[in-house]
Amino acid sequence: MMKILYRYFTLLLYCCLFYSNANDFGFIISLIFYFINGTFNFPEPQLERAIIFGLITGIAVWFGILIFKLLDILKIRHLDSNKMILAIT
């Protein structure tokens, strides 16, 4: 049971990190301009906003994955119970 919870927790962590990094694309462009021109033009609130939006998106994706996994488990149980009913008759 703990192994399953650990897998879902790591999946949550990966989702949040991926979407936080995906939202920081503007930060990467600002770093490139910093190395070319020597000025860093990326406001701090924008970075905070990107991290928060990444966390929200990661959690939403994680919940979607969790819901679809649970629906698959329920569908398999429903199919197994139908097979048992057909086998009895």
Backbone bond lengths (Angstrom), bond angles and torsions (degrees), N, CA, C in turn:
res aa  C-N    CA-C-N  psi(-1)  N-CA   C-N-CA  omega(-1)  CA-C   N-CA-C  phi
1 M - - - 1.453 - - 1.534 111.06 -
2 M 1.329 116.35 -41.56 1.464 119.63 -179.66 1.523 111.12 -67.35
3 K 1.333 116.53 -31.84 1.455 120.13 179.01 1.525 110.49 -65.92
4 I 1.328 116.50 -39.14 1.464 120.49 178.26 1.524 110.33 -66.42
5 L 1.333 116.98 -43.45 1.463 120.16 178.17 1.523 111.27 -63.69
6 Y 1.326 116.77 -38.06 1.462 121.02 177.93 1.528 110.49 -63.43
7 R 1.328 116.84 -40.86 1.470 120.05 178.16 1.524 111.40 -62.64
8 Y 1.322 117.05 -44.24 1.462 119.70 -179.79 1.527 111.49 -68.83
9 F 1.323 117.49 -34.06 1.456 120.07 177.31 1.527 110.86 -67.42
10 T 1.334 117.25 -41.36 1.466 119.46 178.10 1.526 110.47 -67.90
11 L 1.327 117.48 -34.78 1.459 120.23 175.82 1.524 110.47 -63.30
12 L 1.337 117.28 -41.00 1.459 121.16 176.27 1.517 110.79 -61.37
13 L 1.318 116.18 -44.20 1.458 120.49 179.55 1.528 111.25 -62.25
14 Y 1.326 117.25 -45.28 1.465 120.60 179.39 1.522 111.70 -63.97
15 C 1.333 117.56 -40.76 1.470 120.55 178.46 1.525 110.65 -60.99
16 C 1.329 116.18 -47.65 1.467 119.69 -178.78 1.522 111.52 -64.57
17 L 1.320 117.80 -42.18 1.467 120.45 179.57 1.521 111.46 -66.37
18 F 1.331 117.37 -40.52 1.461 120.02 -179.53 1.520 111.34 -63.54
19 Y 1.325 116.82 -48.23 1.458 118.88 -177.42 1.527 112.20 -72.70
20 S 1.325 117.60 -28.84 1.468 119.16 174.15 1.520 110.10 -66.80
21 N 1.323 116.72 -42.56 1.459 119.99 178.19 1.516 111.66 -69.24
22 A 1.326 117.60 -35.36 1.461 120.39 178.63 1.529 110.68 -66.36
23 N 1.321 117.31 -33.55 1.462 120.35 178.80 1.521 112.18 -77.11
24 D 1.311 117.47 -16.35 1.463 120.84 179.75 1.521 112.35 -88.64
25 F 1.309 117.45 22.59 1.463 121.40 179.43 1.527 110.79 -61.62
26 G 1.319 117.41 -38.04 1.468 120.83 176.74 1.512 112.09 -64.62
27 F 1.326 116.58 -32.77 1.460 120.81 176.84 1.526 110.33 -64.94
28 I 1.316 117.09 -39.08 1.458 121.44 178.85 1.525 110.41 -65.90
29 I 1.320 116.88 -41.32 1.470 120.31 177.71 1.521 110.35 -63.91
30 S 1.333 116.93 -39.32 1.464 120.00 177.43 1.523 111.78 -64.53
31 L 1.324 117.04 -35.86 1.461 120.28 176.10 1.529 111.47 -64.23
32 I 1.312 116.62 -39.42 1.470 120.23 177.82 1.519 109.85 -62.62
33 F 1.341 117.03 -45.99 1.467 120.11 177.87 1.527 111.58 -64.50
34 Y 1.336 116.90 -31.13 1.459 119.96 177.44 1.526 110.74 -64.29
35 F 1.329 116.11 -42.53 1.465 119.17 -179.98 1.525 111.70 -71.26
36 I 1.328 117.38 -27.93 1.469 120.24 179.81 1.523 110.89 -82.55
37 N 1.335 117.47 -50.71 1.464 121.80 -173.19 1.524 114.34 -100.19
38 G 1.302 118.10 -22.42 1.459 121.21 -179.34 1.521 113.80 89.88
39 T 1.344 118.69 3.60 1.470 121.39 177.07 1.525 108.89 -116.77
40 F 1.330 114.62 135.81 1.461 120.31 179.54 1.516 107.77 -100.72
41 N 1.325 116.71 114.34 1.457 122.17 -173.23 1.527 110.00 -117.56
42 F 1.326 116.56 66.35 1.465 120.97 178.27 1.521 107.47 -141.20
43 P 1.334 117.79 113.48 1.469 119.88 -177.00 1.530 111.99 -70.57
44 E 1.313 115.34 146.66 1.469 121.18 -178.92 1.529 112.67 -64.14
45 P 1.341 120.08 -39.84 1.476 118.67 177.57 1.533 112.71 -60.81
46 Q 1.322 116.51 -30.53 1.463 119.47 177.66 1.530 110.93 -65.72
47 L 1.309 116.58 -39.06 1.457 121.17 177.83 1.532 110.56 -65.92
48 E 1.321 116.96 -43.87 1.464 120.90 177.83 1.528 111.02 -62.16
49 R 1.333 115.80 -42.07 1.463 120.46 179.24 1.524 111.14 -62.88
50 A 1.325 116.89 -41.38 1.463 120.64 -179.98 1.524 110.77 -64.50
51 I 1.317 117.63 -39.64 1.465 120.66 179.28 1.528 110.53 -67.16
52 I 1.326 117.16 -43.20 1.469 120.47 -179.79 1.522 110.69 -66.03
53 F 1.338 117.72 -43.79 1.462 120.12 177.63 1.529 110.97 -63.67
54 G 1.327 116.61 -36.65 1.460 119.95 177.00 1.511 112.25 -64.06
55 L 1.323 116.88 -40.21 1.465 120.42 177.90 1.523 111.31 -66.21
56 I 1.320 116.48 -42.86 1.470 120.02 179.01 1.523 110.23 -63.05
57 T 1.325 116.80 -44.79 1.463 120.52 -179.97 1.523 110.90 -65.89
58 G 1.331 117.30 -41.57 1.458 120.30 178.51 1.514 112.55 -61.91
59 I 1.322 117.12 -41.76 1.461 120.87 178.51 1.528 110.71 -66.45
60 A 1.339 117.06 -39.66 1.468 120.57 178.64 1.526 111.04 -64.27
61 V 1.327 117.14 -42.82 1.465 120.56 177.89 1.520 110.24 -64.58
62 W 1.330 116.83 -40.73 1.455 120.70 179.36 1.524 111.21 -62.34
63 F 1.334 116.97 -43.02 1.463 119.63 176.92 1.525 111.12 -62.94
64 G 1.322 117.35 -38.84 1.461 120.45 176.75 1.514 111.75 -61.51
65 I 1.331 116.67 -44.95 1.466 120.63 177.96 1.526 110.20 -61.67
66 L 1.318 116.67 -43.60 1.463 121.22 -179.20 1.527 111.48 -63.79
67 I 1.318 117.06 -43.11 1.469 120.74 -179.72 1.523 110.93 -64.45
68 F 1.337 117.53 -44.99 1.458 119.55 -179.88 1.529 111.64 -66.48
69 K 1.321 117.91 -34.61 1.467 120.89 176.18 1.530 110.58 -64.89
70 L 1.335 116.45 -42.76 1.466 119.32 178.24 1.528 111.64 -66.54
71 L 1.341 117.12 -36.88 1.461 119.87 176.56 1.526 111.21 -64.29
72 D 1.329 117.05 -38.25 1.463 120.00 176.46 1.523 111.20 -63.73
73 I 1.320 117.08 -41.90 1.468 120.39 178.93 1.521 110.53 -63.34
74 L 1.336 117.59 -43.69 1.462 120.92 179.07 1.525 111.38 -65.89
75 K 1.327 117.03 -36.35 1.462 120.50 178.88 1.521 110.32 -66.26
76 I 1.324 117.54 -40.97 1.468 120.78 178.28 1.525 110.13 -64.27
77 R 1.323 117.58 -42.06 1.469 120.43 178.51 1.523 110.81 -63.74
78 H 1.340 116.25 -39.47 1.461 120.21 179.72 1.531 109.89 -65.90
79 L 1.323 117.91 -41.80 1.455 120.72 178.66 1.525 111.16 -65.95
80 D 1.324 117.35 -39.16 1.462 120.33 178.28 1.526 111.30 -63.88
81 S 1.336 117.54 -39.24 1.460 119.51 179.97 1.542 109.78 -69.73
82 N 1.332 118.38 -33.83 1.461 120.43 176.64 1.536 111.18 -67.89
83 K 1.326 117.96 -37.07 1.457 121.19 177.15 1.511 110.85 -65.27
84 M 1.334 115.98 -37.38 1.458 119.59 179.32 1.525 110.09 -67.16
85 I 1.322 117.82 -38.88 1.468 121.80 179.49 1.538 109.17 -66.50
86 L 1.345 116.80 -41.22 1.461 119.61 178.78 1.524 111.74 -68.05
87 A 1.317 117.28 -34.10 1.457 120.41 179.27 1.517 111.65 -69.03
88 I 1.315 117.16 -31.47 1.467 120.76 -179.20 1.526 110.42 -72.85
89 T 1.329 117.64 -37.45 1.468 120.43 -175.60 1.486 113.24 -83.93
